[in-house]
Amino acid sequence: MNDYAQHRAEAAEATGSLALLWNLIRNWRARRAVARLDTLDDFLLDDIGVTRSEVRWAAGLPLSVNAALELEEQANRRRRRGP
């Protein structure tokens, strides 16, 4: 029984590590996509609904955070506050 419990604990740890790795890869891809937005002109960014400062802020977030989701939330908060 102890072998079974130890095996389950090791498997859970390995699965958690793999999930963490996939999250980091997903967040890295999102950050890369957000960073590409900085190459667009201000008119296109306005059409998308984000500002250049928001894009730069999101691109600088740590890999533990999905930059695309945070950028979207930041833009939504700004819109709710108004001009």
C-alpha positions in Angstrom: 0.0 0.0 0.0 2.9 2.4 0.7 4.3 1.8 -2.7 1.0 2.7 -4.3 0.7 5.9 -2.3 4.3 6.9 -3.1 3.7 6.1 -6.8 0.6 8.3 -6.8 2.4 11.1 -5.1 5.3 11.0 -7.6 2.8 10.9 -10.5 0.9 13.9 -9.2 4.1 15.8 -8.8 5.2 15.0 -12.3 1.8 15.9 -13.7 1.9 19.2 -11.8 5.3 20.0 -13.2 4.1 19.2 -16.7 1.1 21.4 -16.2 3.3 24.2 -15.0 5.6 23.8 -18.0 2.6 24.0 -20.4 1.3 27.1 -18.6 4.6 28.8 -19.0 4.7 27.9 -22.7 1.2 29.2 -23.2 2.0 32.4 -21.3 5.2 32.9 -23.3 3.3 32.6 -26.6 0.7 35.1 -25.3 3.4 37.5 -24.3 5.0 37.2 -27.7 1.7 37.9 -29.4 1.1 40.9 -27.2 4.6 42.3 -27.9 3.8 42.1 -31.7 0.9 44.5 -31.1 3.5 47.2 -30.3 4.5 47.2 -33.9 1.0 48.4 -35.0 0.2 52.1 -35.3 -1.9 53.9 -32.8 -5.0 53.9 -35.0 -5.0 50.1 -35.3 -4.5 49.8 -31.6 -7.4 52.1 -31.0 -9.5 50.0 -33.3 -8.5 46.9 -31.3 -9.4 48.8 -28.1 -6.0 49.0 -26.4 -3.4 51.7 -25.9 0.3 51.4 -26.6 1.0 51.9 -22.9 -1.3 48.9 -22.0 0.4 46.8 -24.6 3.9 47.6 -23.2 2.7 47.0 -19.7 1.3 43.6 -20.6 4.4 42.6 -22.5 6.4 43.3 -19.4 4.4 41.0 -17.1 6.1 37.9 -15.7 5.7 34.5 -17.5 3.5 33.3 -14.6 0.8 35.6 -16.0 -1.0 35.3 -19.4 -0.3 38.7 -20.9 -3.1 38.5 -23.5 -5.7 37.9 -20.8 -4.3 40.7 -18.6 -4.2 43.1 -21.5 -7.9 42.4 -22.2 -8.9 42.9 -18.6 -6.9 46.1 -18.3 -8.5 47.5 -21.5 -12.0 46.5 -20.2 -11.3 48.3 -16.8 -10.3 51.4 -18.7 -13.4 51.3 -20.8 -15.6 50.9 -17.8 -14.0 53.9 -16.1 -14.6 56.0 -19.2 -12.4 58.6 -20.9 
